[in-house]
Amino acid sequence: MIIIYEDAELIEDGTILVLDGEQWNVVKSHTFDDFGSFMDTFTIQRNGETKEIYSYEDCETFTFCTYD
């Protein structure tokens, strides 16, 4: 599986996600930990649009892909 990483960064103590230069509000976050495998899920909103974005590397990188 090829993972496509997004140009994204968490700022403001995790309340804002800058995605491709645009600020999105983080409205919900969840961390999943299972036997050493971590996944962070963020629900983000901007101008009425809602998306979910994921990090598998402690918020160092972000992707819209999930491992199946």
N, C-alpha and C positions, 0 to 999 in steps of 0.2 A: 504494500500500500504506500502510495506517495502522499506525504503530508505537505500541504501548501501553507506556509507560514505567512501571517499578516504583519504589516507594519503597524504595531500596536504597543502601547505602553500605559501602565497604570500610574496615575498621579493622584495627588490630594488624598493620601492615605487610603487609596483603593476606591474612592467614590467617583472618579472620572477615569475613563479609558480614552486615550487619544488613538484613533483608528484612521490611518491614512491622512493625518493632519487635522481631523475633525474631532471635537470633543463629544463624547457620548456619556450620559449619566449611567452609572452602575446602579440598577434598581434591586438586584438580587444577586447573591453569590453563594456558592456551595462547594465544599471541598470533599472529595471522595478519596478515602485511603483504604486500600485492601492489600495486605501483605506486601507492603513496600511499593505498590503502584499508586501514584497520585494523579488526580484529575481535578482541576478547578474549573467550575462552570460559572460564567457571568452572564446575566441577562442585562442587556444595555438598551437604552432608549435615546432617540434624538428626533426631534420634529415629528413626533407621533409614530415613528417607526421603531419596532422592537426586534432585536436579534439576540441570539445566544452565541457566545464565543468561548473557546476552551483553551486551557493551558495544561500541559503535561509536565512542565519543567519549572515549577515554582514561580510562575508568572514572568519567566525570562522570555518566552516566546508564546505566541497566540495563534490559533487556527480556528476555522469554522468546521474542520473535519473531526469526526469521531472515529475511534478505532472500533471496527465491527468484530 
